[in-house]
């Protein structure tokens, strides 16, 4: 009967399709489809990162050329491909000193290059160009590294590597976008979230207080003020250029000079921005013990050694914020938290010291947009 024939045909086709599907799944066809979808998603996002890389390069070069830079493209290419080889860790003796030497050499190399290529620009402009070039180098590295992981995964048919890369691409995109926004903000010269520490030091000093250069590199400044009979020595990176200074080194010099004069500081307080946890509010001010500084070692250890060797209490005050908030133009919650941090520092000093004591307060962070009045030489 015709109806029976149709039913048999439908049953046969269904069985054939089921068999084909079984063979497809058995041979890993579903994984190939999934890899194809993951790869296309990664390639699409990689294309967006590439556009951001090109935009960062263009804005950096435009800024440099606007300020009469010579061979700007050649200089940017050098910064993008510049590297520092970590010191030997198998022999830990003097590893901090060796690491510090490499960091200082890198800083010196960059500054000399920008001074040579931008002879007509002032220090603030050159510092902006240097920071913009470093941000561009970071975005360029992100693009090259993501591309490397994708091509490696495809070359070795490592679907787990491709899967892991696709899963973290949203975070990579967010970080890249943040750096691109930060480049724009640094070029404007406005204070960023990480400038909170230097702004606390500036508020404690008062805007009319003269500051003096500390150390041979001339990147860090200090000022002295009185707080209800206590002598406060305030330290920050020299602004308004994009500069983090050498706060640990400056503090070490100041403490040694005080000890030579027979004055032992009663306390060292570091104030810095700190990354908040997801769910925490921006601008929370907290206090603790230790050196509040986002440093890989050389500067932080100088705080710890200065305090430990002389038996000086080392305290910290932090202002919590997100990574994006730390490197972008300062938001109102952070600006409001600066006043709270100033009051917290005063509270700690008045509670734990006596009139006649000397306290060193260090505002750690980038001093872009946070200038000061320098004392006459």
Secondary structure, DSSP 8 states (H G I E B T S, - for coil): -HHHHHHHHHHHHHHHHHHHHHHHHHTTHHHHHHHHHHHHHHHHHHHHHHHHHHHHHHHHHHHHHHTT-SSHHHHHHHHHH-------SSS-TTHHHHHHHHHHHHHHHHHHHHHHH-TTS-HHHHHHHHHHHHHHHHHHHHHHHHHHHHHHHHHTT-HHHHHHHHHHHHHHHHHHHHHHHHHHHHHHT--BGGGHHHHHHHHHH-TT-EEEEESTT--EEEEEEEETTEEEEEEEE--SSS----HHHHHHHHHHHHHHTT---SEEEEEEEEE--TTS-TT-EEEEES-----SSHHHHHHHHHHHHHT-EEEEEEEEE-HHHHHSB--HHHHHHHHHHHHHHHHHHHHH--TT-EEEEEE-S--TT---EE---
